[in-house]
Amino acid sequence: MLSPDIRLISVIVANGAPIIGILGFQTSTAAILLFYWLELGVLAIWALIRALFAGEVPEVNTDQTIFSKSTLNKYSRWRENYFPIPWTNISIYYGTIPAFIFFVPLLTAVWLGFGGFVAGPVVDATDTTETPLWVITGAIAVFSFEGGQTMIGYLYTGGYQNTNAWMPVKQVFVHGFVLTLAGFFILIFAREFAEARTVTIETAASTAIVSSVLLCKFIIDLIVYYL
């Protein structure tokens, strides 16, 4: 099991940063979506690391395999071998390497897709060339806590032993889905608010409805955490 304290702190930081940006820095919609994009990238990076060091050997579906039994036995022996990390009890199973290679472009496509279809249009429409400090600080904080969660709650305490390569990646897809929904709602509501007003889309983040979206995302993340 992952360390609940570090994981909970990570959830609070990831959701608290945009709220602080609205309350303390009069942030823009573009800044919120940019932070979400960075957050998704951070989650993907650490999920790949957790997938690489997963302690469960990937299983083979023997009912649907097209290979002979002898070939399957040879592959099974190969995938159960591992590369030990010196001075630790952690190993990299050979069977997780193909999955890891597959996950890298898959999560990259998810991250680029979010940036291109959700965050990108608003960021491009923003006049400023400077990234708000809270975005960078928040992203670094999320990276640090996710790293601590991985190093302490996953590797050091042995959480990896009951984890296969797919489980950390699946969590990124769930989180990415929530981020995409929140991003689209923020984009739509900001656009509606900006129409027939003097404000632009990228500066419409301080509306109560956008703040409500942020709060809803926070609640969803807490529900996922406690499940």
Backbone torsions as a table, in degrees:
resi	resn	phi	psi	omega
1	MET	NA	143.6	177.2
2	LEU	-76.2	151.8	-179.2
3	SER	-63.6	117.5	-175.5
4	PRO	-66.6	-32.7	-177.7
5	ASP	-65.3	-50.0	-178.8
6	ILE	-65.7	-40.2	180.0
7	ARG	-64.4	-42.6	179.5
8	LEU	-65.0	-40.7	177.0
9	ILE	-61.2	-40.7	178.7
10	SER	-61.3	-41.7	178.1
11	VAL	-63.8	-43.1	-179.1
12	ILE	-64.9	-43.3	-179.8
13	VAL	-64.2	-45.6	-177.4
14	ALA	-62.1	-34.2	-179.6
15	ASN	-92.1	-25.1	-179.3
16	GLY	-77.6	-28.2	-177.6
17	ALA	-60.1	-48.6	177.8
18	PRO	-63.5	-35.5	179.1
19	ILE	-65.6	-42.2	175.5
20	ILE	-62.6	-38.0	178.1
21	GLY	-61.3	-39.1	178.8
22	ILE	-71.0	-47.1	-174.6
23	LEU	-74.3	-39.6	-172.3
24	GLY	-101.6	-21.6	-172.7
25	PHE	-127.5	8.2	-179.8
26	GLN	47.2	55.6	-172.1
27	THR	-70.4	167.9	179.2
28	SER	-104.2	164.6	175.0
29	THR	-60.7	-38.9	179.5
30	ALA	-60.1	-39.0	-179.6
31	ALA	-66.1	-39.9	179.0
32	ILE	-63.9	-46.8	-179.3
33	LEU	-67.3	-34.9	176.0
34	LEU	-64.7	-40.7	177.5
35	PHE	-63.4	-43.0	177.9
36	TYR	-60.1	-38.8	179.1
37	TRP	-64.1	-44.5	178.0
38	LEU	-66.0	-40.0	178.6
39	GLU	-60.2	-44.0	179.4
40	LEU	-63.3	-39.2	177.3
41	GLY	-64.2	-41.0	177.9
42	VAL	-62.7	-45.6	179.4
43	LEU	-61.9	-38.3	-179.9
44	ALA	-66.5	-41.4	-179.6
45	ILE	-61.2	-49.4	-177.6
46	TRP	-72.8	-28.5	175.6
47	ALA	-65.8	-38.6	177.0
48	LEU	-64.4	-39.2	177.8
49	ILE	-64.9	-43.1	178.5
50	ARG	-65.6	-37.5	178.6
51	ALA	-64.8	-38.6	-178.3
52	LEU	-64.9	-35.8	-177.5
53	PHE	-99.7	16.7	179.5
54	ALA	-58.1	138.1	-173.5
55	GLY	-89.6	-11.4	178.3
56	GLU	-93.1	134.0	180.0
57	VAL	-72.9	133.5	178.3
58	PRO	-57.9	135.6	-179.8
59	GLU	-89.0	155.2	177.8
60	VAL	-112.9	132.9	178.1
61	ASN	-80.9	97.9	-176.3
62	THR	-70.7	-17.9	-179.4
63	ASP	-75.5	-26.2	-175.2
64	GLN	-115.3	5.2	-178.2
65	THR	-72.0	147.0	-179.9
66	ILE	-99.9	0.3	-177.8
67	PHE	-93.5	158.7	178.3
68	SER	-70.8	164.4	-178.1
69	LYS	-64.5	-37.9	-179.9
70	SER	-66.4	-40.9	177.8
71	THR	-65.0	-40.3	179.5
72	LEU	-64.0	-38.8	179.0
73	ASN	-65.3	-39.8	177.8
74	LYS	-63.8	-42.2	179.3
75	TYR	-66.1	-37.4	-179.6
76	SER	-63.6	-41.7	178.5
77	ARG	-65.5	-37.0	-179.8
78	TRP	-66.8	-46.0	-175.0
79	ARG	-71.2	-20.1	178.1
80	GLU	-83.8	-12.2	173.9
81	ASN	-74.0	162.6	-174.7
82	TYR	-149.8	162.5	176.7
83	PHE	-109.2	110.3	-176.5
84	PRO	-75.8	143.4	173.9
85	ILE	-86.8	121.9	-175.3
86	PRO	-55.9	141.9	175.6
87	TRP	64.8	18.4	176.3
88	THR	-138.4	171.6	173.0
89	ASN	-96.0	11.0	-175.5
90	ILE	-93.5	142.1	179.1
91	SER	-138.0	160.9	173.3
92	ILE	-111.8	113.2	178.6
93	TYR	-72.8	139.1	178.4
94	TYR	-60.1	-31.5	-178.3
95	GLY	-68.4	-18.6	179.1
96	THR	-86.8	-15.3	-176.4
97	ILE	-64.6	-46.1	176.5
98	PRO	-59.7	-39.0	178.3
99	ALA	-64.6	-41.6	179.1
100	PHE	-61.1	-44.5	179.3
101	ILE	-61.9	-35.6	178.8
102	PHE	-72.3	-37.1	-176.3
103	PHE	-70.7	-31.1	-176.5
104	VAL	-58.7	-56.0	178.1
105	PRO	-67.4	-28.2	-179.9
106	LEU	-65.6	-49.7	179.6
107	LEU	-70.7	-31.3	175.4
108	THR	-62.4	-41.3	178.7
109	ALA	-64.6	-39.3	177.9
110	VAL	-63.6	-44.2	-178.9
111	TRP	-65.5	-45.4	179.0
112	LEU	-67.4	-33.8	177.9
113	GLY	-64.6	-41.9	176.7
114	PHE	-63.3	-42.8	179.9
115	GLY	-66.2	-37.7	-176.2
116	GLY	-78.8	-35.1	-173.3
117	PHE	-104.2	-20.6	-178.0
118	VAL	-111.3	-61.5	-175.9
119	ALA	-80.1	-37.4	-173.5
120	GLY	-54.2	-51.3	-177.3
121	PRO	-58.2	-38.8	-179.1
122	VAL	-75.9	-40.1	178.4
123	VAL	-62.4	-39.5	178.5
124	ASP	-65.5	-30.3	-178.5
125	ALA	-81.8	-7.2	-178.4
126	THR	-80.3	134.0	-177.7
127	ASP	-74.1	-36.3	-173.7
128	THR	-70.1	148.1	178.2
129	THR	-103.8	-1.4	-178.2
130	GLU	-102.5	137.0	176.5
131	THR	-88.1	128.8	-179.6
132	PRO	-55.8	144.5	-176.7
133	LEU	-61.9	-35.4	-177.0
134	TRP	-65.5	-29.1	179.1
135	VAL	-65.7	-48.8	180.0
136	ILE	-65.8	-45.1	-179.7
137	THR	-62.5	-44.3	179.3
138	GLY	-63.2	-41.6	179.5
139	ALA	-64.7	-40.5	177.8
140	ILE	-64.8	-39.1	178.7
141	ALA	-64.7	-44.7	178.1
142	VAL	-61.7	-42.6	178.5
143	PHE	-59.9	-42.6	-178.6
144	SER	-66.4	-45.2	-178.5
145	PHE	-71.0	-37.5	175.3
146	GLU	-64.9	-37.1	175.6
147	GLY	-65.2	-42.2	176.8
148	GLY	-63.6	-39.1	177.3
149	GLN	-61.3	-41.4	-178.9
150	THR	-70.5	-47.1	-175.4
151	MET	-70.8	-41.6	-175.5
152	ILE	-92.9	-57.4	-174.3
153	GLY	-73.8	-21.2	-175.9
154	TYR	-106.4	-52.9	-175.5
155	LEU	-86.9	-51.2	-173.6
156	TYR	-66.9	-44.7	-177.3
157	THR	-87.9	-0.3	174.0
158	GLY	87.6	17.9	178.0
159	GLY	-63.1	-24.0	-179.3
160	TYR	-67.4	-21.4	-174.0
161	GLN	-64.2	-31.3	-178.9
162	ASN	-107.0	29.1	-176.8
163	THR	-126.7	134.9	171.9
164	ASN	-99.2	174.2	-173.0
165	ALA	-65.9	-26.8	-175.4
166	TRP	-78.2	-30.3	-172.6
167	MET	-60.3	-46.9	178.0
168	PRO	-64.9	-35.4	-180.0
169	VAL	-68.8	-37.3	178.4
170	LYS	-61.1	-37.1	178.4
171	GLN	-63.5	-34.6	177.6
172	VAL	-67.0	-39.7	178.4
173	PHE	-63.5	-41.6	177.7
174	VAL	-63.4	-46.8	-179.7
175	HIS	-66.3	-38.8	178.4
176	GLY	-63.8	-35.9	177.4
177	PHE	-64.5	-43.3	178.5
178	VAL	-64.5	-43.2	179.0
179	LEU	-63.3	-39.8	179.7
180	THR	-64.9	-43.6	177.1
181	LEU	-61.0	-47.6	179.9
182	ALA	-62.1	-41.8	179.9
183	GLY	-63.6	-42.5	179.1
184	PHE	-66.0	-41.0	178.4
185	PHE	-64.2	-42.6	177.7
186	ILE	-61.6	-43.0	-179.8
187	LEU	-63.2	-45.2	-178.4
188	ILE	-66.5	-47.3	-178.0
189	PHE	-67.0	-37.8	177.7
190	ALA	-65.5	-38.7	178.5
191	ARG	-64.7	-43.3	179.3
192	GLU	-64.0	-39.3	-179.6
193	PHE	-68.2	-35.0	-175.4
194	ALA	-75.8	-24.4	-178.9
195	GLU	-66.1	135.7	179.0
196	ALA	65.2	19.9	176.5
197	ARG	-130.1	169.8	-178.4
198	THR	-81.5	-15.5	-179.6
199	VAL	-79.3	157.5	176.4
200	THR	-102.4	170.3	-178.1
201	ILE	-59.6	-42.9	-174.2
202	GLU	-71.2	-14.0	179.4
203	THR	-110.9	17.9	-176.6
204	ALA	-100.8	24.5	-174.4
205	ALA	-78.7	-17.9	-174.0
206	SER	-84.7	5.7	179.2
207	THR	-69.7	153.3	-178.6
208	ALA	-63.8	-32.2	-176.8
209	ILE	-71.7	-35.1	175.6
210	VAL	-68.3	-39.9	176.4
211	SER	-62.3	-34.1	177.7
212	SER	-66.6	-37.5	177.0
213	VAL	-62.7	-42.8	178.4
214	LEU	-61.9	-40.9	179.0
215	LEU	-65.5	-39.9	178.7
216	CYS	-63.6	-41.0	177.7
217	LYS	-63.1	-40.9	177.9
218	PHE	-59.2	-44.2	-179.4
219	ILE	-65.0	-42.0	179.1
220	ILE	-63.1	-42.8	178.4
221	ASP	-62.5	-38.1	177.3
222	LEU	-66.6	-39.1	177.9
223	ILE	-62.7	-44.9	178.2
224	VAL	-62.1	-37.9	179.7
225	TYR	-63.1	-42.8	-174.3
226	TYR	-84.7	-9.0	177.6
227	LEU	-73.4	NA	NA
